[in-house]
Amino acid sequence: MVLEPGILAKSKAGRDKDCIYVIISVNDEYVYLADGKKRTVNQAKKKNRKHVQPIGRVHGGSVTDNDEIKRVIKQYIKGYADVDESKKSVQKARED
């Protein structure tokens, strides 16, 4: 997947490893990330491209509002938790 604005991405390295962000902008060597809370659109985190893993596309294109970024990330995490819960229930049914 190509790194471009509006894509959800996970940090692969650094102090913020495994944190989920939305890509705000991209240049040759770096991407700028925001999570809407600590890293807002106005104070985006500058991160090396090779330390970022794209994990999904934001529905509706690029996101430039902090509240919208928080909503999108929360929705992604909730969907991921729902998948984990369904795996647990299937695994539990197999054990029974």
trRosetta pair geometry for C-beta under 8 A, 3 or more apart (Angstrom, degrees):
i j d omega theta_ij theta_ji phi_ij phi_ji
1 7 7.0 157 149 -151 124 146
1 54 4.2 -119 92 89 125 141
1 57 8.0 -147 -156 -54 133 91
2 54 7.7 41 75 -28 21 164
3 7 6.5 -135 -140 54 49 144
3 9 7.2 35 -125 -88 97 139
3 23 6.1 177 -170 -118 86 163
3 26 5.4 147 124 -111 100 141
3 31 5.7 -92 171 -86 137 136
3 49 6.2 -150 23 -143 164 101
3 52 6.7 77 -110 97 135 126
3 54 6.0 -156 -89 -58 69 119
4 7 5.9 92 61 -15 63 119
4 23 6.8 126 97 100 24 141
4 26 6.0 -83 -115 3 39 145
5 23 5.5 -137 -114 113 37 92
5 24 6.1 -1 -127 169 97 20
5 25 5.7 0 -80 -92 113 41
5 26 6.5 -136 -44 -6 72 95
5 62 4.3 13 132 -115 106 125
6 22 7.0 -12 -134 -175 23 103
6 23 6.8 -40 27 69 27 89
6 57 6.8 25 126 -160 94 75
6 58 4.8 -118 -180 43 76 114
6 61 5.3 -79 -127 164 156 43
6 62 3.5 -102 -62 -93 109 54
6 63 6.0 124 -119 -1 70 72
7 22 7.3 154 77 -154 32 62
7 23 4.9 11 54 23 81 122
7 54 5.1 -23 153 -138 134 110
7 56 7.0 168 -165 91 73 35
7 57 5.6 -45 -113 -105 75 57
7 58 6.8 -142 -96 -5 21 85
8 20 6.3 -6 -172 -171 102 102
8 21 7.4 154 -156 84 56 39
8 22 6.0 -41 -98 -99 56 66
8 23 7.9 -144 -80 -3 9 83
8 54 7.2 105 81 -162 54 63
8 55 5.0 -63 107 68 101 91
8 56 4.4 5 46 62 120 84
8 57 7.2 -129 12 -66 85 8
8 58 6.2 125 -39 -58 85 81
8 72 7.1 -152 -79 143 110 113
8 73 7.3 149 -126 -98 112 70
8 76 5.8 132 -128 -91 161 163
9 20 7.4 155 82 -153 38 57
9 21 5.4 -26 67 68 87 87
9 22 7.4 126 18 -121 83 18
9 23 5.4 67 -8 -48 128 98
9 31 7.3 21 45 122 173 155
9 33 6.5 -105 67 -111 121 121
9 52 4.8 10 171 -178 135 107
9 53 6.3 152 -162 75 78 40
9 54 5.2 -47 -101 -100 85 49
9 55 6.3 148 -116 8 27 86
10 18 6.4 -11 -174 -139 107 36
10 19 7.2 158 -152 78 61 36
10 20 5.6 -30 -97 -98 73 67
10 21 7.7 155 -94 21 25 75
10 52 7.3 146 72 -160 39 59
10 53 4.9 -23 61 65 91 98
10 55 5.2 63 -17 -34 104 130
11 14 6.1 -74 173 52 124 108
11 16 4.7 34 73 108 171 93
11 17 5.6 -130 111 -115 101 29
11 18 6.5 -53 68 11 84 19
11 19 4.8 19 19 49 122 84
11 20 8.0 -129 1 -70 80 24
11 21 6.8 65 -42 -2 94 115
11 33 7.7 -173 -69 79 100 176
11 47 6.8 -109 -117 -142 99 158
11 51 6.5 4 -158 146 72 93
11 52 6.4 -37 -106 -104 49 66
11 53 7.9 -171 -80 21 2 82
12 17 6.8 -8 157 -134 17 83
12 50 8.0 -82 60 140 134 55
12 51 5.2 -152 57 -167 91 52
12 52 6.5 -153 3 -80 97 13
12 53 5.2 94 -56 -22 112 105
13 17 6.0 -3 -127 -93 14 100
13 51 4.3 -90 44 -138 103 106
14 17 5.9 163 62 -52 54 75
14 47 7.4 -113 -1 -130 158 108
14 51 6.2 59 -17 180 112 143
16 19 4.3 -49 172 13 94 136
16 45 7.4 -17 17 -162 166 165
19 35 6.9 -62 166 -76 113 142
20 35 7.1 108 91 -115 61 105
20 55 7.3 -65 -128 42 101 145
20 73 5.3 150 108 -144 116 106
20 76 6.5 -160 172 91 155 137
20 77 6.9 -168 31 -64 156 99
21 33 3.6 27 152 -176 154 118
21 34 6.2 127 -163 58 98 25
21 35 5.2 -79 -109 -67 73 81
21 39 6.9 -21 -121 80 116 141
21 45 7.0 -97 -116 45 156 122
21 52 7.9 -66 55 -134 121 114
21 73 7.7 -15 -111 -95 19 129
22 33 6.9 142 67 -155 36 70
22 34 5.8 -31 61 66 88 80
22 35 7.4 143 11 -95 78 38
22 36 7.8 48 18 -34 118 96
22 58 6.3 33 -133 -56 117 138
22 63 5.3 -35 167 59 158 124
22 69 5.0 -128 20 -136 139 100
22 72 6.3 59 -73 84 132 137
22 73 6.9 -113 -37 -58 98 100
23 26 6.4 15 174 -57 125 98
23 31 5.4 -54 -134 -177 105 123
23 32 7.3 98 -162 70 62 52
23 33 6.1 -44 -101 -98 49 72
23 52 7.6 95 -85 169 110 150
23 54 7.8 -31 -25 -104 134 92
24 32 4.6 -61 63 102 106 98
24 33 6.5 171 2 -108 93 16
24 34 5.1 65 -49 -5 123 110
24 41 6.1 151 -119 -137 138 74
24 44 4.8 -102 33 -110 149 150
24 64 7.4 95 -139 -111 90 67
25 31 7.3 175 91 -158 45 57
25 32 4.7 15 51 40 84 118
25 44 7.4 112 25 92 92 169
26 30 7.8 -171 -150 100 48 48
26 31 5.1 -17 -106 -111 76 81
26 32 7.5 -140 -68 18 37 76
26 49 7.7 66 -149 -98 98 109
27 30 5.7 16 54 56 97 77
27 31 7.9 -175 25 -84 60 38
29 48 6.9 -45 161 -133 81 70
29 49 6.4 -137 179 -6 33 109
30 46 5.3 -2 -179 -169 141 89
30 47 6.5 138 -157 69 85 33
30 48 6.2 -60 -106 -99 71 35
30 49 6.5 -142 -110 -39 18 79
31 46 7.9 157 80 -151 37 46
31 47 5.7 -27 64 67 83 87
31 48 8.0 20 19 120 80 11
31 49 5.7 104 -21 -95 99 68
31 52 5.5 -47 43 11 141 164
32 44 3.9 59 171 125 101 138
32 45 6.8 153 -158 71 55 41
32 46 5.8 -23 -101 -94 75 60
32 47 7.7 149 -99 19 26 76
33 39 6.3 23 108 134 78 151
33 44 5.9 148 61 -172 29 93
33 45 4.6 -29 62 60 92 99
33 47 5.8 6 0 10 121 125
33 52 7.2 -176 -62 -111 132 134
34 39 4.9 -154 -132 124 51 93
34 40 6.0 7 -147 168 116 16
34 41 5.1 3 -103 -81 167 49
34 44 4.8 -67 -60 -110 92 86
34 45 7.2 164 -76 11 43 81
34 66 7.2 -102 161 -109 130 73
34 69 5.6 -47 111 -151 106 166
35 38 6.2 18 61 45 120 80
35 39 4.9 76 19 52 86 98
35 69 6.6 164 179 142 20 120
35 70 7.4 66 153 -89 62 67
35 73 6.2 30 -153 -51 77 168
36 39 7.7 15 7 78 27 64
36 40 6.6 50 -139 -113 26 60
36 41 7.8 21 -97 -34 58 80
36 66 4.2 133 -143 -170 77 70
36 67 6.8 138 -158 -70 127 15
36 68 7.7 -162 -101 64 134 45
36 69 3.6 178 -59 86 113 107
36 70 3.7 -137 110 -49 152 82
36 73 6.9 -159 18 13 124 129
37 40 7.7 -144 68 -68 10 72
37 66 7.9 138 -53 -174 32 108
37 70 6.4 95 -48 -97 85 111
39 43 6.3 -129 -147 101 54 84
39 44 6.1 65 174 -134 102 38
39 45 4.7 -40 -131 -28 145 101
40 43 5.1 57 51 37 85 88
40 44 7.5 -89 91 -63 41 55
40 66 5.1 -25 -140 -98 90 127
41 44 6.3 -1 -156 -59 31 98
41 64 5.9 77 -131 -170 150 59
41 65 7.3 -49 -31 -110 146 12
41 66 5.8 -122 -8 -64 99 81
41 69 7.2 173 -58 -22 95 145
47 51 5.5 -115 172 79 103 114
47 52 5.7 106 113 -53 127 113
48 51 4.7 75 70 8 93 109
48 52 7.6 -178 90 -10 51 92
49 52 6.1 -73 -157 35 36 108
55 76 7.8 94 108 -171 122 140
56 76 6.6 171 57 -124 144 125
58 61 7.1 -32 92 87 99 19
58 62 7.2 87 65 -119 131 22
58 63 5.4 -87 157 -26 167 115
58 72 5.3 -7 -129 -152 109 148
60 63 7.7 71 89 -74 102 85
63 68 4.9 -156 -157 116 108 116
63 69 5.2 142 131 -78 131 74
63 72 6.0 -101 -75 -10 165 152
64 68 7.6 29 53 57 39 134
65 68 4.0 76 71 10 101 112
65 69 6.8 -170 88 -13 50 83
66 69 5.6 -53 -147 34 33 113
66 70 6.5 33 155 -18 65 103
67 70 5.8 -52 -150 36 32 111
67 71 6.4 34 151 -20 64 107
68 71 5.6 -54 -148 36 32 114
68 72 6.3 33 155 -20 66 105
69 72 5.9 -54 -146 35 30 110
69 73 6.4 24 158 -14 64 108
70 73 6.0 -59 -146 40 29 107
70 74 6.1 28 157 -19 65 111
71 74 5.8 -58 -145 39 27 111
71 75 6.2 29 156 -21 64 109
72 75 5.7 -55 -148 36 28 112
72 76 6.5 30 153 -20 63 105
73 76 5.6 -52 -149 34 33 112
73 77 6.4 29 154 -16 66 105
74 77 5.9 -56 -147 39 30 108
74 78 6.2 31 154 -19 65 108
75 78 5.7 -53 -144 37 29 112
75 79 6.3 31 156 -18 63 106
76 79 5.8 -57 -150 37 29 111
76 80 6.3 29 152 -19 64 107
77 80 5.5 -54 -148 37 32 113
77 81 6.3 34 152 -20 66 104
78 81 5.6 -52 -147 36 32 111
78 82 6.4 36 152 -22 64 103
79 82 5.6 -49 -148 32 33 114
79 83 6.7 36 152 -20 63 101
80 83 5.7 -51 -154 32 34 113
80 84 6.7 35 148 -18 64 103
81 84 5.5 -51 -151 35 37 114
81 85 6.4 38 151 -21 67 103
82 85 5.7 -51 -147 35 33 112
82 86 6.5 32 154 -18 65 104
83 86 5.8 -54 -149 36 31 109
83 87 6.5 34 152 -20 64 104
84 87 5.7 -55 -152 34 32 112
84 88 6.5 33 151 -20 65 105
85 88 5.6 -53 -150 34 33 113
85 89 6.4 31 154 -18 66 104
86 89 5.7 -51 -145 37 35 110
86 90 6.4 35 154 -18 65 105
87 90 5.8 -55 -148 38 31 110
87 91 6.1 31 153 -18 65 109
88 91 5.6 -56 -145 39 30 111
88 92 6.1 32 155 -21 65 107
89 92 5.6 -50 -143 36 31 113
89 93 6.4 35 154 -21 63 104
90 93 5.7 -53 -149 34 31 112
90 94 6.6 33 151 -20 63 104
91 94 5.7 -53 -152 33 33 113
91 95 6.7 34 150 -21 64 103
92 95 5.7 -53 -152 32 34 113
92 96 6.7 32 152 -20 65 103
93 96 5.9 -54 -151 32 34 110
